[in-house]
Amino acid sequence: MEQELRLLILEDVAAEAELLVRQLKTAGLRCAWRRVETEAAFQEALRELQPDLIISDFSLPRYDGSAALALAVREAPETPFIFVSGTIGEERAIDVLKQGAVDYVLKNNLARLAPAVKRALEEAASKRARRKAEERIARLTRVLQMLSGINAAVVRIRDRTQLFEEACRIAHDVGSYAAAFVAIIDPPTRIARPVAWTGPGAEQRDAVRFQLEGVETDETVTGRALRTGEAVVRNNIRSADVSPAYRECLTSLQLASVASLPLLVDNTPVGAFTVAATESDAVGDEELRMLQEVASNLSFALQYSHKEDAVRFLSYFDRLTGLAKRTLFCERLARVLARQAGKNAEVVVVVLDIQRLGVINDSFGRYVGDLVVQFVADGLKNHFGGGESLAHLDGGTFAAMMVGSESYEDAVRLLHDRISALFVRPMAVGGREIPVTVAAGLARFPENGADSESLLQNAEAALNQARKSGERFLRYRREINSEVAERLALEQRLRAALDADQFELHYQPKLSIPDGQIVGAEGLLRWRDPERGLVAPGVFLHVLESTGLIVDVGAWVLRRAAQDLLRWRSSGLEQMRIAVNVSPLQLRERDFAARFFGAAGRQQRGYESRSMISAPGTPR
């Protein structure tokens, strides 16, 4: 191993301890070790050495191996504990393994020691990694809940000071930050002072100020965020580039990490939202993106607070996801397009839609459907740099802007990678695993639109085409708009076709091979369009399905088939049977069976009603 192993040995015989260390060194394990043989020495070594591994004899004259194990489990639960003994029996070995030891090695078989140590160290490292990952997930979950709570507060609270106080309280109570405060700049003096504070230091807030004019260096994290208009994070105050007085103040409050986010109005800093944690390395990239979204929403509320216009704010943001609605997204996109004018950087608008969301709602309930929408929204925030470039348009449909790719192909590739990473695993809800997939339409500036609204509309048109074709990602083409227009015209003509009796039922006969007699037929739907003549079903059936017209047309097919069957049987074809295809939409109708048998019975009268129905399918 590259790093030296800190090893604590509980052994009353020095030569035995040296033999263990020599065995480990032979296996390539470099050790910094300490031997102890009493309880007091063992406790002291646990504190000072902070060992990576503990090896203990089971029977000692001045201490007990089981007592040492209990102490280690209590004081250093993540440190692996291995017994090396010549006296431990099988029953005792099983007992100590249940009590927390990871292994035991007999002194007459020290060849097992090095493999046991390596395995114990690997398992301990794996456990630490899992614990850290779980802690990170739990922390991000709390921050996400904090974000949701502050978003709700922005909509609910009109008074600016009350809003900031509530935001700080939520950051402290829900986000689990040790301290949180909001500082606002006084324009005449260019001095920022806290207006809301929760946690350590709140009693001193009246004495805290951040001077922005006449200061050559930024000695505080909040001061730097206010001056630069950028997020500032210092995850280890002891080594951060801040003033000694500031470092001493934070250390006295037991604060180790600080993040400050500027509050911007028209891209100008007017204040800062600052949070602090007691542990080092508290704020990672994902957490910072969520904090930036909090600051963005507070900034928006600050901009409109003097109008006390919560209704207007709500009209800009979706309450379920916290993302911008269509109007605000288009405004943001328009600003991006203005900044990119004359540059070669790619700007691509993407509209994504959760596939089968209606099925999820029907199967598991609207609550689960909303959780899926939130899951997708949170994933998009993580993979698209926060919520500034995103929108929730409606239902399961989202929009995103991608800026700065070197080429259109790079943007499409990046989108594919982000979406693949986001939906690589099913979503777990209430013990169920729900696979989530999306379809996407893309539009490129300025090729597919010179303004934000046309770009978004054309990306939506590409998405609609992707839904029909089954493609996951589809770029906009000019032909798509003409296809949409043609489809609308076709839909209008089909609505009139049923009333105008333009549909026809053609039959494909079924013959008996032995005698060549006609024994049945399959009904095939055709449309005799006055403008185009006889139209094949492949042209119009998908439109009937998507508009729901198939239910009425399918009912007409059943009635016509029953009428034709009656006529053929009256002509002597008494064994004749007709098969028709039925759409799944018809089968979902509650009264389908009654309507079917009713139509057949009315038309057949004295004859036995016999038909064959193949489903799912569509009348052809």
N, C-alpha and C positions, 0 to 999 in steps of 0.2 A: 504493500500500500504506500501511496505517496506521503500521506500524513502520518506523524508519529502517534501511536496508540497510547492513550492515557489509561494505564492499567492499575487497578487497586487489588492487591492480593491479601486476603485474610488467611494467614498461615503462621503457626507458631514455630516452625522449623525453617531457618533461613536457607539452608541448602535445598530444601524442597521447593521453595519459591524460586530460587535461582535456576533450578532444573526446569520449572515451568516456563520461565522467561526464555531460557536457551532453546526449548522446544519450539516456542513461537518464532524466535529469530531464525531458526533453521528453516521454517516455513515461509520466511520472507516478511514477517510482521515486525516492524520496528516499534519498540516499546519504551515509553517513559513510565516507570513503575514505582510503586511504593508498597512496602510490606507492613502490615499491622497485625496485632494479635489480641487487642483489647477493644471493648466497646467504645471507650472514650476516643481512642486513636482512630477507630473506624469512622466515628461520627465526624471527627476533625478532618479526616482525609476526604470524606464525601463532600464537605464544604469547600475545602481548599483545592483539591485536585480536580473535582468535577469529572470523574472518570468516564471513559467511553465503555469500559467493561469492568466487571467485578468477578474475580475468581476466589472461591472460598473453600477451605477445608470444612468438613461437616462437624468433626469433633475436635474441639480445642480445649486446653486446660483452663484458660482464663476467659473464654467467651463461647457462644453457641452459634453454630451456623444457621440454624432456623431463625434465631433472634436477629442475626445480621440480615437475613433475607427479608424479614418483616420490616426492619428499619429501612432497607434499601428500597423496597416497594413503596414505602410511605414517603421517603425523602427524595428518591431519584427513580421514579416509576418507569422512565424510558431507558434506563441503563440496564443492559442485559446482565444477568447473574448466573454464573455457571459454578456448580459444585465439582471439585476435584478431590476425591477422597478414597481411602482404602477401606473404610469401615461402613459406608452407606449400603444398606440392603435394598432389595427391590421394592419393598413396601414403602420404606422411607423415601426412596427416590421418587416414587409416584406421588407421595404426599407433597414433597417440595416442588415438584413440577406444577401441581395444582395450586400451590401457594404463590407461584410467580417466577420460579427459576426457569430458565430456558433450556437447560441441559445439565447432565451430570456425566463425569468422566472418572473412571477408576484409575488410581495411581499406577496400577500395573499394566495399563493400556493407554499410555500418553500419546500414542500415535493418533488417537482420535481427537486430541485436544485442538490442534490447529484447524482441522475442518469444522469442528464444533464452534470455535471462536469466529471463523470467517462467516459461517452460516448465521450465527447470532448477530454479528455486526450488520450483515446485509438485511436481516429481518428488522433490526432496530432502525436502520436507515429508511427502509420501506415504510415502517409505521410512522416515523417522523414526517416523511413526505406526504403520506395520506392525511395525517393530522393537520399539517399546514394547508393542504389543499382543502380539507373540510373547513378549516377556520377561514380561509379566503372566501370560499363559497358562502359560508354563513355571514361573513362581513359584507360581501357584495349583496347578499339578500337583504340585509338590514339597510344598506345604503339605497337599494332599489325601493324598499318600503318607505324610506325617508323621502326619496324623490317623489313618490306617489302622494305622500302626505302633504308635502310642501306644494305640489301642484294643486291639490284640492284647496289648500289654504289660500293660494293666489286667487282662485276663483271665488272663494267664499268671503274673504276679508277685504274690506275696502280701505280701512285706515292703514296708512303706510307703516307707522310704528308698531301697531298691533300685528301686522303681517310679519315684520322682521322678528319681533319677539317670538311669534309662533314658529317661524322657520328655525330660529336658534333652539327653541325647546324641542322641536321634532328632531333636529340634528343630534341633540344630546340624548333624548329619551329613546328615540327609534333608531337613529343611525349609530348610537353608542359612541359618539365622539365625546372625549372628556370635556371639551370646551368648544363653544361656537359663538361668534359675534359678527355683527354687521356694522361697518363703519361707513359714514356718508361724508362726502367732501362739502365743506362750506365754500361756495364759489367766491365770495369777496376775499376771504383770508387764505384760501387754498390750504386749509387745514382740515384733515379728516378726523372725526371723532366717533366713537362707538355710540350707536343709538339703541342697540339691543345686544344682550350678552347672557349666556347661560353657561354655568360651570365655573371652574377655578378662575380667579381673576375678576369675576363680575363685580366684587365689592370695590375694585380699584378703577372701574371703567371711566369714571368722571375725570380721572387724572391722566388717562391715556389719550395721546394725540399723535397724529402722523403729519409732519410738516412736509409739504410738497414743493414749496418754492425755496430757493436758496440752499438746497441740499445737494451736495455733489455726489454723495454715495448713499445707497439705500442700506440702512443698518437693520431693517426689520423685514420680515417676509411680507407682511401686509403693505408696508410702504413701497416695496418694490412692485407689487401687483398694481397698486394705485398709480404709480409713475409710468410703468411700462404698458399697462393695459393688457397684460398677459398673465396667465395662471403661473403661480410660483409655488413649488413644492420643495420642502426641506425635510427629508425623512430621517435625519440624524442631526439634531440641533447641536450636539456636542462638537461636531466637526463641520458645521455649516458656516458659510461666509456671512456671519452676522456680527453685530457689536457684542463685546464682552458683557455689557450691562443687560442687553436683550437676552443673551444666552443664560445668564445667571437668573434672570427673572423667570424664564420658562422652566429652567431646571428646578427652581424653588417650588414651582407649581406642579412638578413631576410630569411635565409635558416633553415628549421626545420628538414628535413629528408634527409639522405644521403645513397646511395647504391654504393658500389664499387665492380666491377667484375674483377678478374685477367685475363690477357691475357696470355695464356699458349702455349708454343711450346714444344712438347715432354714432356708434363706434368710439365714443368718448368715455373714459372712466369717470364715474360719478360716485363710486363707492366700492366696497369690497366685502365679500362673504368669506370668512376665515373659520377653519375648523382645526382642531388639534387633538392628538391622541397621545396616550401615555407610552405606547410602544414604538420602537424604531421601525422603519420600513413599512409604515402602516398604509400609505397611499400608493397603490399600484396604478398602472395605466388604465385598467378598466374602471377602477373606482374614480380616477380623475375625470374620465369622460362623463360619468354620472354627475359628479360635482359641477362640472362645467355646464351641464344641462340645467341643474338647479340654479346656477348663477344666471344663465340665459333667461329662464322664466322669471326670476326675481327682477332682472333688468327690464323685462317687458312690463311687468307689473309696476315697476318704478316709473317707467315712461308714461303710463296712463293713470297713475294713482291720483294725480291732481284733478283728473276728470271724474274720479270715482266711478269708472266705467267697467265694472266686472262683467257686464253682459257682453261688451265688446271683446274683452279678453276671452270669454268662453266661446265666442264665435270664431276665434282664431285657432283654438286648441281643442283637440279631442279629449274628452274626460277619461275615456277608457284607457288610452295608451299614453296620454300626455304629449302626443305628437301634434305638429301643426296640421291644420285643416288645409283644404285646397287653396283658399285665398292667400293665406300667409305663405304657403309653400311657393306659390307663383310670385309673390312679392320678393321672397328671398332669392328665388331663381333669377328674377329680373335683375337684381343687384349683382349676382354672380356673372350674368351675361354682360352687364355693363363693364364690370372690371376686366373681363376676358376679351373685350372688343379689341381687335387688332393683334391679338396674340395667337400663337399656334396651339395652345393647350386645348385638349379635347374637353368638351362639355357634353355629357350624355345623360339623358333623363330616362329612368327606368320605372315602369309601373309593374308591380308584382301582385299576384292574386293567389290566396290560399286555395288550393284545389280541394274539392269535396267538403268545404266548410258547412254547406247545407246538410250533407249527410251526417257530419259530426254533430251538428245541432239537433237533428232528428233522432240520432241514436243515443246520445249521452245527455242532451239537454243544452239549453242556451248558455247556462253557467259555464259548462265545459268549453263550449264554443268561444265564449269571451276569454277564457283562460288561454286557449290556443292563440287567439288574436294578440293577447298581451305577451305570450311567449314569443311569437314572431316579432312583435314590436321591440321587445327587449333584445332579442338576438340581432335585429337590424341595427339597433343603436350601438351594440358592441362591435359590429363588423363594418359600420359606416361612419365611425368617428363621432358618435353622439347623435342627438336628435335634430341638429341644425340643418342637415341635408335631407331630412326625411319628412314624410307626411302620411297621415292615415286618411285616405280618401273616402272610404265607405266600406262597411262590412268587413271582408277579408282582403281589401285592396289597399296597397301601400304605394307610395312614390318615393324615389330616391334620385339625387343628382350625384353624378360622378365627375369630378373635375381634376384635370391635371395629368391624365394618362397620355402617353406619348403617341398613341394611335387608337383608332376605333377598335381594332382587333385586341389591343392591350386592355381596353376598357371592358370588352366582352369577356375576355379571359379572366380578368380580375373579378367581374361579377360572378362568373361561374365558380371561381374558387371560393368566394365569400359565401355564396348560397350553398355550395356543397359542404363547407365547414359548418354552416349554421344548422343544416338539417341532416347531419350525418347519423344522428341517433333519434329514435322516436321520443316524443314528449311524454313524460310520466305524469299522469293525473289520477289521483284517487286509486292507486294500485293498477291502473291500466296504462298500457303503452300505446300511444296514438301516433302513427307515422304522419309527418307533416311534409307536404311537397308544395311547391309553388310553380306557376308559369309566369313568364315575364315578357314584356314588350319594351323595345328600346327605340329611342329617337335621338338623333345626333344634331347638335348645333353647328353651323346654321343650315346644314343640308336638309334637315327634316323640319325646320321651323326657325323663324327669325326672332320669335319672342317666346316668353315663358308659357303662355297659354296654348299656343299652337304646338309647341314641343310636347307639352303634357297630353294634349288631345291626340297627337299622332302616336305617342307611346301607348296610350289607351287603345287606339285602333290596332296597333301591332299586337297588344295583349289579347284583344278579342279574336284576332286571326289565329294567334297561338292556341287559344282554347279550342277553336274549331279543328285545327290541323293536328292537335296533340303534341305540338313541339313545346319544349320547355323554355327556350329563348328564341325570340323572333325579332329581327330588326324591321323597322318601318320601311315600307316602299310606297311610292306614289300610287301604285296600283291598288293598294289596300283600300283607299278612300273610294275608288271607283267600284271595287268589289262590294263595299258596304252599301253604296247607293244601289247597285244592282240587286243586292239581297233585299233591301227595303222595298224596291219595286216588285220583286218576285213575291214577297210576302203579301203585298196589297192585292196582287192578281189572284193569289191562292185563296185569300179570304172571300173574294167574289166568285171563285170557281165553283164552290160547293152550292151556293145559292143559284148559280146559273146552270147547274146540272152538267158541268164540263168534265166530271170524272167518269171513267169507264172501268168496268171490271172484265179483264180478259182472262181466259181459262187455259191452263195447260193440262191436257187430258192424261189420265192414268189408265193403262190398258192391262187387261188380263192376258198373260203370255200364252196360256193354253188355247184360248179360243179367240183372242183378239178383240174381245168386247170391252167397251168403255165402262169402267167400274167406278171412276171417280175423276176429280179435277181439282187443281189448285188455283185459287183466285189470285190474279195479278193486277194490281192497281195501275192505271194509266191516266194521264191528264191530257185532254184534247184542248189545247190553248188556241183561242181564235187567231192569235198573232203568230205562233210558232208551230202549230199543228200538234201531232201526237208527241208528248214529252215523256221521256224515259223516267222511271222513278228516282234514279240516282241524282237527278237535277233538283227535285223538289222535296223528297222525303225528309231530308235533314231539316228543312225549314219547317215542315209540318210538325216535326218532333220538338224543335227548339221553341216554337211559338205556342205549342199546346193544341194547334188545330187538328192534330192527329186523332184526338179523342172524338171529335165530331165526324171527321172523315172515316175513322175506323167504324163508327156506328153505322154510317151509310154503307160501308162495305158489307157488314153483317146483314143488313136489311136486303141489299141487292142479291147477296149470295143465297139467302133464304128464298127470295122470289124466283131466282133462276132454278134453284133446286126443285121447287114446286112445279115449275113449267116442264122440266125434264122428266120428272116422275110421271106427270100427267101424259107425257108422250110415250111412256112405256119403259123408261129407264128406272125401274123401281128400286134397284140396288145401288143407285147412284149416291155417292158421298162427295162432299165438298170440303176442302181444307183451306182455311184462311189464316194468315199470320196476324197476330194481335200485338199491339205496342205495349211495352211495360206501363206507359202512362194510362192506358185503358184498364189494365189489370189493377192499378192502384185505386180506381174508382170504386167506392163502397158498393154501388148497386150494379156493378158490371155483370155479375152472374145472373141477376134477375132480369136485366135488360137483354142479355143474350138469349136466355131461354124464352123470355117473353116474345122477342122478335121472331125466333124460330117457331114457337108454338102458334102464333097468330098466322104465320104464312103457311105452315105445314098442315094445320087442321087435322084431318083424319090420318095423316101419315105419321109414322114414328119420326121424331125429331132426331136426326143424327148429323153431327158435324164433327170435324176434327179441327182442333185449335193447336197451333204450334206457337210457343212463347218461351222466352221473350223474343220479340221480333217486331217487324214493321210491315204493314201491308205492302206488297210489292207490285 
